[in-house]
Amino acid sequence: MDLVEKSCVPCRGGIAPLEESAAQQLLASTPGWQLLEGATKLSYDFKMVDFTSSLSLVNKIGELAENEGHHPDITFGWGYCNVLLYTHKIKGLHQNDFIMAAKINELATD
């Protein structure tokens, strides 16, 4: 099943984060995203044409995050929107992070 067709499942902790090899495999389904800090975080630096475009993407991501129950760290300003994903409770990456990344990619191309 394609990542965009999946939904995030609540992570209550108590599980190990993804191994780097598993994160690398999932990364192939999320073009443009990068693994950071020893494959414990997932990041994308979107380039936008102006502030309004950046804000629009942030609002779309915010709505998606509320619907999925999985919330990224977002910084934005004129011409950029930086998104950082990781699962706080396990201090690393979970499949949910890649589901969100795939869905954010779809939002960014709308």
Secondary structure, 3 states (H helix, E strand, C coil): CCHHHCCCCCCCCCCCCCCHHHHHHHHCCCCCCEEECCCCEEEEEEECCCHHHHHHHHHHHHHHHHHHCCCCEEEEECCEEEEEECEHHHCECCHHHHHHHHHHHHHHHC
